[in-house]
Amino acid sequence: MDLLNRLKACVPDERDIPVLLAAAVGGQQRLLKSGVIEYLTGGPKYSIFARVRYKNGQIDRFQPGTVLLSPKAQDKFIAQVSNDAAQTHGSFVSRRALFSEVPLRGCFQWRERFRISPCPKTARIGSGLDWFAFASSQLTRKNFSHLGPPFPFVMEVRTFRSPNRFLEESRALRDLDTHQYLLTLLLHGRFRYAQHDFERRWTYVMRRKRIEYHLLHQGFDSGLDGRAEGFARRRMCSAPIYKGPDYYNHLWGGDDQLHMPDTIVSDLMLYDALPRDLLRRFNRACYWYSLGVQFNKESALSTIAFANAVECLLPRPSKSQCSSCGKPSGPGPTKLFTQHLKKYGVLPPSLAWRRDSIYGVRSALVHGSHAKRTDEDLFGSVDPSVDSLLTEIVTQRSLLGWLRDTRRPT
């Protein structure tokens, strides 16, 4: 077994390898014109530790440098990687504040993996600075708009520890991101996160009953941020389970709280059972879907993101060629996309024709032949066949349908 396969065999996730490589050499790297990255040992007289080429985020080629040429050096490196990457060093829980269009009033926990729960009372949520809330309160004498939407809640995720602090931090961020993207797909409410934490934005606030403009940072502290040995001890009821016939066909905008679908446990079990390659593709699809949700107010961006989410799960095109013309004999990307939506993005027959237009809209946006903001009138749409909400619904159904199909084409 060569060194690359030995590396892959001793890590639970191949994304651990670049972090462990960088840590082994002190973080010194050099990019060559060929696209290969050289990892260099520290000191004034550095040596080449390894040459690595990546393709789509994964290691495509691994060539040991002078430091790793001997079997003894390779065995020592593999032993260090195996120890750092082992999931035997205990675990910890990290937290992140997220936001939903519907308030979460109860908690949901999946095994010892993750938990979502309402924002605790320790969060210092203020009021009285929003001009529109002030005007509304003058009419109704009652106003709670300072609480949302968007409504904050807390996501807690368990992560395996590592003696390598860089790997441990990378795992924590990766696990938080992965579960955020997954929950955005599985639950209603359009989960979002705070954007551009380090950029200030002009904001108007009410002071002394007049509007003032202030340059402020975005941010939110739930009072539970940081790490802990386990989930925070809190007295909470469980989030209610939706009792209707189809959670994903329910118009949730008028709900007073966020419900859990009755399929969430079975969907999470299917997710856990995905083979490594399919899990990587599905996680990528969830990322693109959550990106579309995050930027749903800009239809050009959200449409591309939703279409990319579907494309992540398309079966690979056939490599066989026609004997007479030399072209691929199997269906191309357009047909594969359309077939996928017809199979998984189930809609009433009256809307099916609109679903079939999504790929054409996506292509026009990606290739620069159309942009809604510049090519269409503000108060009218030239092509009303596809809107961002329909694309979002079809994409969500397509991803869930693919997940639940144990005989899915790959």
C-alpha positions, 0 to 999 in steps of 0.5 A: 500500500502506497503512502497516500492510501495509508494516509486515507486508511487512518483518517475518518475523513479525508479532509483531515489530511491537509490539516495534518500535513500543514501541522506536521511541517509547521504550516509552510507551503509553496504553490508550484506552476503545475498546481502541485503544493510543496509542504516544507519543513521549518527552519532556514534550511528547509526540506521538502516534506511532500508534494501534493496535488489536489483535485476538487478538494481531495488529494489526487497525487501524493509524492513523499519529499526527501524527509519522507523517503525512508520507511522509518520516516513514513511509519513515524508520520503515519503513526502521528497522523493515526493518533491525531485523527483517531476518534478515541480522545473524547468529544466536546460540544460547540455552539452557533447562533442561527436564525429562522423565520419562525420561532423555535419554542422547543428543543430537538436532539438527535442522539448525542450528535446535535441539538437545536433549542430556543435562544436562552434568556441569558441573551441580551436582546434589547428593544427600543431602537427600531423605528418601525417597531416604535411606530407599530407599538403606538398603534397596537400598544403591544409589540414583540417585533424586536424578538424576530423575525428572524428569530435566533436559536442555538445549534449545539454539535458534538465533535471528536477531540484531537491532540492536534489543536488545528485539526480539532478546530477544523473539525468543530467548524466543519461539523457546525457547517455540516449540520447547519446545512443539513437542518436548513434542508430538513426543516422549514423556517429558512435557517440563516446565519449572520453574514459578514461578521467583520464588516460594518453596515449603516443602520438606522436606529431611533434615539430620542424619537428621531432616526439616527444612522450608525455604522455597526457590526452584525453579531449575536451572542446567545450567552451559550457560545463557546465550547463545553463538555456536553449539551447545556443543561436547560429546562425545555420542552420538546419541539412539536411534531407536525401532524399533517399529511405532508410537512413539506407541502405545508405553508408554514408562514403563518405558524406560531412556532417551528415544527419538526417533520414526522420523518426527521428521524428516518431521514437522519438515519438515512443520512448517517447510512450514506456511503462516504462518496455519496455523503460528500455529494449530499453534503455539498448539495445541502451547502448549495441549498442553504446558500440559495436560502440565505440569498433568497431575496436575490433570485439570480443567486438563489436560482444558481445555488438551487440548481447546483444543489440538484447537479451535485446529486446527478448520476455521472454521465456515461463514458461510452461513445457512439461507434459512428459519431464518437459522441457520448451515447448516454444522456447529457447534463440537461437530460439528466437534470430534467430526469432527476427533477421529474423523478424526485421534484414531484409537483402537481401536474399543473406546475410540472411545466414550470419545473421543467423550465428551471434548467433553462433559466439556470443556464441563461444565468450561468452563461450570462445571457440573462439577468432578471435585475437588468433584463426585466422590468421592475413591475413585470416579468418577461418569463413568469414560468419560474420563480425563486420560491418554486425553485426552492420547493422543487430543490428541497423535494429533489434532495429529500427524494434522492436521500430516501431512494435507496435504489438511487442511480449514482 
